[in-house]
C-alpha cells in the first residue's frame, strides 16, 4: 500500500506530486456519462452544465507550433456549450510559455495575493497534531466523523453550498462524486471525507485524496457562523493525522486567503506549483473579471475595497 508514497522531498518532486494529485483528484470526481477527453495532449472534463468547478482542462502537452490552436479549440468547445471552465497548468505543461499563450487568446489568470496558493507540509511527526486536535475537540465539543453514509455525504455537500454560495445545481453532482467514499474498506479508499458535527449539526468538512504519492486536501470548509473557534484547524488536522498513519510523508493543498492563516499555523509552507486560469463565455464578464483581479494588488486599500464591492455586484 505504501510502495508509491513520495519519499523524495526535493522541490521538483513536490511540485510534480502536487500537480499529479490534482489531476487524479479531478478525474476521480467525474460521474459516468459525463463528457471526458483523456488524451496524450490533455485531460478535459465537461459535466454537462455551467458549474465552474466541474468543467476542467488539465495536463496540457502542446508544442510551440500548435499551442495557440489547441488553446482556442478548448475555448471553442466550452463556448459552444455556453459554459465556463477552469484550466490549471503545472510544471509538466508544455510549451513553457503556455500561460502567455492562454492570456493572449483571452483567458483570465487568477492573480494570487501572497496569502494564498499551493502549500505543502511534512507530516512525519504528527504527535503534536494529535494533541492539538484532541484539545480543540475537548474545547469546542465537536465530533469528527469519517463520512461513511449517503446522509453524511448530503450533510457535507450542504456545508459547501451554504458556505461557498454555490447553486443548488451543484448538489446532485457533488453528492454523486462523493459516493466513492462509501466503498467497503475505508482504509484503502483514495478519497476520504471528514465532517465535524456540533450538537448533531454538520458545521465543517474536509476531504483528502491519496494520489501522486502525497495526501491532497480539498474542500476544507467551515460554516461562517462557526469560524474562528478552531474547528477549521481540527477538520484540517484529522486527515493529516490519518494520512501519516497510512505511511504518507507529505500533504498538499491549494489555499484561499481565508484558509491560509490556518494552514500556516499548522505548519504548511508555500510552494508555487499551479497557475490558474478560467474562461467565461460572456465578453463583458471576462472584462469585469480581469479588472476585478487586477484590483487585488491595488495599493490604496479604501479605494480597492470600494472598487471590489462595485465589481462583485456584476460578477
C-alpha positions in Angstrom: 0.0 0.0 0.0 2.9 2.4 0.7 5.1 1.5 -2.3 4.1 4.6 -4.3 4.4 7.1 -1.4 6.7 10.0 -2.2 10.0 9.8 -0.3 11.8 12.4 -2.4 11.1 15.8 -0.7 13.0 17.9 -3.3 11.2 20.9 -4.6 10.9 19.4 -8.1 9.5 16.2 -6.8 7.0 18.0 -4.6 5.8 20.2 -7.4 5.2 17.2 -9.7 3.5 15.3 -7.0 1.1 18.1 -6.2 0.3 18.5 -9.9 -0.3 14.8 -10.3 -2.5 14.7 -7.2 -4.8 17.5 -8.5 -5.1 15.7 -11.9 -6.0 12.4 -10.3 -8.4 14.1 -7.8 -10.3 15.9 -10.6 -10.5 12.6 -12.6 -12.0 10.9 -9.5 -14.8 13.5 -9.4 -16.1 12.6 -12.9 -19.6 10.9 -12.9 -20.1 8.2 -15.5 -21.7 9.5 -18.6 -20.1 13.0 -18.4 -18.1 14.3 -21.4 -14.4 13.5 -20.9 -11.4 13.6 -23.2 -8.3 12.0 -21.7 -5.5 12.0 -24.3 -1.8 12.4 -24.6 -2.4 16.1 -25.2 -4.7 17.0 -22.3 -7.5 16.0 -19.9 -10.8 17.8 -20.5 -14.0 17.3 -18.4 -17.4 18.8 -19.2 -20.0 17.9 -16.7 -23.0 18.9 -18.9 -23.9 22.2 -17.3 -22.4 25.6 -16.3 -20.8 24.5 -13.0 -17.3 26.1 -13.0 -15.8 23.6 -10.5 -16.9 20.7 -12.7 -15.6 21.9 -16.1 -11.8 21.5 -16.4 -8.8 21.3 -18.6 -5.6 19.9 -17.1 -2.3 18.3 -18.0 -1.7 20.1 -21.4 1.1 18.8 -23.6 1.3 21.0 -26.7 4.0 22.1 -29.0 5.1 25.7 -29.6 3.7 25.4 -33.1 0.2 24.2 -32.1 -0.3 25.8 -28.7 -2.4 28.7 -29.9 -4.6 26.4 -31.9 -5.1 23.9 -29.1 -6.0 26.5 -26.6 -8.5 28.1 -28.9 -10.0 24.6 -29.6 -10.7 24.2 -25.9 -12.2 27.7 -25.6 -14.4 26.9 -28.6 -15.5 23.6 -27.1 -16.9 25.3 -23.9 -18.0 28.4 -25.7 -20.2 26.3 -28.0 -21.9 24.9 -24.9 -22.1 28.4 -23.3 -20.3 27.4 -20.1 -17.3 28.5 -18.0 -14.3 26.3 -17.3 -11.1 26.2 -15.3 -7.6 25.5 -16.7 -4.7 24.9 -14.4 -1.1 24.4 -15.7 1.7 22.9 -13.7 5.4 22.2 -14.0 4.9 19.4 -16.7 2.8 21.6 -19.0 4.3 22.4 -22.4 5.3 24.7 -24.0 6.9 26.7 -21.3 5.1 29.9 -22.3 1.7 28.3 -22.4 0.4 30.7 -19.8 1.3 33.7 -22.0 -0.5 32.0 -24.9 -3.6 31.5 -22.9 -3.7 35.1 -21.9 -3.1 36.2 -25.5 -6.3 34.4 -26.6 -8.3 35.9 -23.7 -8.2 33.5 -20.8 -8.3 35.1 -17.4 -5.5 34.4 -15.0 -6.4 34.1 -11.3 -3.9 36.6 -9.9 -3.0 35.4 -6.4 -2.1 37.5 -3.5 0.7 36.3 -1.3 -1.6 34.9 1.3 -3.0 32.1 -0.9 -1.9 29.4 -3.3 -0.2 26.0 -3.2 1.2 24.7 0.1 2.9 21.6 1.5 3.7 20.1 4.9 5.9 17.3 6.1 3.6 15.1 8.3 6.1 12.6 9.5 5.9 14.0 13.0 2.2 14.1 13.8 2.3 13.7 17.6 1.7 17.4 18.2 -1.1 17.5 15.6 -2.9 14.8 17.5 -2.7 16.6 20.8 -3.8 19.9 19.1 -6.8 18.1 17.6 -7.8 16.5 20.9 -7.6 19.9 22.6 -9.9 21.5 20.1 -12.4 18.7 20.2 -12.5 19.0 24.0 -12.8 22.8 23.9 -15.4 23.0 21.2 -17.4 19.9 21.8 -17.3 18.9 18.1 -17.4 15.3 16.9 -15.3 14.5 13.8 -16.6 11.6 11.7 -15.3 10.0 8.6 -18.1 10.3 6.0 -19.5 6.8 5.6 -23.1 7.2 4.6 -25.2 9.0 1.9 -26.8 11.0 4.7 -23.4 12.3 5.8 -22.5 13.0 2.1 -25.6 15.1 1.8 -24.7 16.9 5.0 -21.2 17.6 3.7 -22.4 19.0 0.4 -24.9 21.3 2.2 -22.0 22.7 4.2 -20.2 23.5 0.9 -23.3 25.0 -0.7 -24.1 27.2 2.3 -20.5 28.4 2.8 -19.5 29.0 -0.8 -22.9 30.1 -2.0 -23.0 27.5 -4.8 -26.2 26.9 -6.7 -28.5 24.0 -5.9 -27.4 22.6 -9.3 -24.1 21.6 -7.6 -25.8 19.4 -5.1 -26.7 16.4 -7.2 -23.3 16.2 -8.9 -21.4 16.9 -5.7 -23.2 14.0 -3.9 -22.7 11.6 -6.8 -18.9 12.3 -7.0 -18.6 11.6 -3.3 -20.1 8.1 -3.5 -16.7 6.6 -3.9 -16.2 7.3 -0.2 -18.6 4.6 0.6 -16.5 1.7 -0.6 -16.4 -1.2 1.9 -12.9 -0.7 3.2 -12.2 3.0 4.1 -8.6 2.2 4.9 -7.8 1.9 1.2 -10.1 4.5 -0.2 -8.3 7.1 -2.3 -10.9 9.7 -1.4 -11.9 10.1 2.2 -14.3 12.7 3.7 -14.5 14.2 7.2 -17.3 16.1 8.8 -17.3 18.0 12.2 -20.6 17.9 14.0 -21.7 20.2 16.7 -24.9 19.4 18.6 -25.7 16.9 15.8 -25.4 19.5 13.1 -22.6 19.4 10.4 -20.6 22.6 10.6 -17.3 21.8 8.9 -15.9 19.4 6.3 -12.8 18.3 4.5 -11.6 15.7 2.1 -8.3 14.0 1.4 -7.3 12.4 -1.8 -4.4 10.0 -1.9 -2.6 10.1 -5.2 0.7 11.1 -6.8 2.5 9.8 -3.7 1.0 12.5 -1.4 -2.1 13.3 0.5 -4.1 16.2 -1.1 -6.6 18.2 1.0 -9.6 19.6 -0.7 -12.9 21.2 0.2 -11.9 22.4 3.6 -14.9 24.4 4.6 -16.5 25.7 7.8 -19.9 27.4 8.0 -19.3 31.1 8.6 -21.2 31.1 11.9 -18.7 28.5 13.4 -15.4 30.0 12.1 -12.7 31.4 14.4 -13.3 28.7 17.0 -10.5 26.3 15.9 -13.0 24.0 14.1 -11.3 24.7 10.7 -8.0 23.7 12.3 -9.4 20.5 13.6 -11.0 19.4 10.3 -7.7 20.0 8.6 -5.7 18.1 11.3 -7.9 15.0 11.2 -7.0 13.9 7.6 -3.3 14.9 8.1 -3.1 12.5 11.1 -4.8 9.7 9.2 -2.5 10.2 6.2 0.5 9.8 8.4 -1.0 6.6 9.8 -1.2 5.3 6.2 2.5 6.0 5.9 2.4 9.2 3.9 5.0 11.8 4.4 3.7 14.9 2.6 0.4 16.6 2.4 -0.5 19.3 -0.1 -3.3 21.8 -0.7 -4.3 25.0 -2.5 -5.2 27.7 0.0 -7.6 30.5 -0.3 -6.8 33.8 1.5 -9.3 32.8 4.2 -7.7 29.4 4.9 -4.1 30.5 4.5 -3.6 31.7 8.1 -4.9 28.4 9.5 -2.7 26.3 7.3 0.3 28.5 8.1 -0.2 28.0 11.8 -0.5 24.2 11.3 2.9 24.2 9.6 2.1 24.3 5.8 4.6 26.2 3.7 4.0 27.9 0.3 5.2 26.2 -2.8 4.3 27.8 -6.1 3.1 25.0 -8.4 0.0 25.7 -10.5 -1.0 28.7 -12.5 -4.8 29.0 -12.6 -6.9 30.3 -15.5 -10.6 30.4 -16.3 -12.9 31.3 -19.0 -16.4 32.7 -19.1 -18.3 32.9 -22.4 -19.7 36.4 -21.8 -17.3 39.1 -23.1 -18.5 41.7 -20.6 -18.0 39.3 -17.6 -14.5 38.5 -18.9 -13.6 42.1 -18.9 -15.0 42.7 -15.4 -13.2 39.6 -14.0 -9.9 40.9 -15.4 -10.5 44.2 -13.8 -11.5 42.6 -10.5 -8.3 40.5 -10.3 -6.1 43.4 -11.2 -7.6 45.3 -8.3 -6.4 42.7 -5.8 -3.0 44.2 -6.0 -4.2 47.8 -5.7 -2.3 49.7 -3.0 -4.9 52.1 -1.7 -7.0 49.8 0.5 -10.0 52.1 0.8 -10.3 52.6 -3.0 -9.6 48.9 -3.6 -12.5 47.9 -1.3 -14.9 50.3 -2.9 -14.0 49.1 -6.4 -14.2 45.4 -5.5 -17.6 45.9 -4.0 -18.8 47.5 -7.2 -17.4 44.7 -9.4 -18.9 42.0 -7.1 -22.4 43.3 -7.9 -21.9 42.4 -11.6 -20.0 39.1 -11.3 
